[in-house]
């Protein structure tokens, strides 16, 4: 992990929308290219942009399904 990088950003008009411009250093640090899937969360006054790791997400869902098959009844009882 490279640490915290603080930058000023700017928005540009893109059709009827606005687009956030990210400089090359930020794109390089996060390994973002035009094909990268991003997650966007709005939390109060903050806009949080994360790189979505679909491989990791798929593996996590597989593990959760396996755990549910094996321990689903235990989870249900604990929830009650």
Buried (B, 14 or more C-beta within 10 A) or exposed (E): EEEEEEEEEEEEEEEEEEEEEBEEEBEEEBEBEEEEEEEEEEEEEEEEEEEEEEEEEEEEEEEEEEEEEEEEEEEEEEEE
